Amino acid sequence: MGDYAPIAGWYEAPDNPALIEFWDGQKWTGHQAAPEPELQSVGAQATPTPMAAPAPAAAPNPFAPADPATLPPPVPQAPEVPASTGKKKFSLNGRLIGLIGGIVVLIVAVALILTKI
């Protein structure tokens, strides 16, 4: 089996058990905080749950969803064409061109064969 790595979240800090630190799924981020007290009913067993990640102090995320109020109006889309029934339709002109082309190829092939005999 491979190495086990816990999912991203807040866990007990490895260097100071009195604090919690954020684990990004691969490494400790260095963001530490005092743990919030958990309210439990009498007899309930504590279950560790990751807390939310800290808000980034840097520039806003360019990949974050935009506020719908600031978006431009939607572009009208062309109406959908109904799906075909699976049967391809070819025009009569296309069929005639294909037939004539096939006959020409056949005549050339026969002529080449006969000239080699």
N, C-alpha and C positions, 0 to 999 in steps of 0.2 A: 504494500500500500504506500501511497505518497505521504508527504508531510501534511499535517492538518493546520490550516490557518483560519482563525475565527473571522466572521464577516465583519464588515466595517461597522463601527459604533463606539460608544463610550465604554471603557473598561477600567478596572483598577490600574493606576499608574504603576509601571514596573519598578520605578525608582522611589516612589513614595505612596504607600498603600492608603494614606489619608486623602489622596486626591484621585480623580478619575482623569484619564487621558484618552484622546480620540485615536482609534486605530483605523486607518483607511483601507484595510483589507490586505495590505502588503507591508506597511511599516507604521511606526508611531509618528504622529504628526507634530508633536510638541505642544499641542493645545491642551492645557490642563485646566481643571476646575474643581471646586469643592463639590462633592456629591450632594444631591438633594435628598432629604429624608423621605423614605417611602412610607406611606400610610398602609397599614395592614390590619385586617381584622384579627381578632384573637384566634390563634390556632392555624392561621393561614401560613402556608410555606412561601417564602420569598422566591420569586423567579427573576433572574437577571434579564433585563431587557435593555437593548441599546437605546441611548438617547439621541436626539436630533443632532446633526453636525453643526458646528459653529458657523455663523454667518461670515462670509468672506469679507475681509477688510479691504481687499484690492478692488480693481475695476469691476463693474457688473459683468456677468456672464453673457458673452455675445450670442450664445446658443440658447439662452433662456427664452421661453415663449413670450411673445409681445403682448402688450395690453390690447385687447380687442377694440377698445375705443380709439386707439391711435392707428389702427391698420387702415389701409386704403380700401375703398369699396371693392367687392369681389368682381372679377371679370366674368361677363356672361359666357357661358359655355354653349357649344353647339349641341343641338339635340342629339340624343343617342340614336344610332342606327340599330334597328332590331337585328338580333343575331340571325345568321343564315341558318337554313334548315340542314346544312351539311352537304347539299347538292350544289356543285359549282355550275354556274351558268356561263356559257361561252356564246359569243355572237356568231351568226352565220358567216360573216366575213372572216372571222378568226378561224373557223373550221375549214373554210374553203382554202385559205392561205396555207394552213397546215397540211391539208390533203394534197394540194398542188406541190408544195415543198417536198413532201414524202415521195410523190411520184417522180419528181425530178431526181431525187437522190437515188431512187431505185433504178431509173434508167441509166444514170451515170455508173452505178455499181455494176449493172449487167454489161454495159459497154466495156468497162475496164476488164471484167472477167473474160469476155469474148475476145478481146484483143490480145490477151495473154495466152490463149489456147492455140 
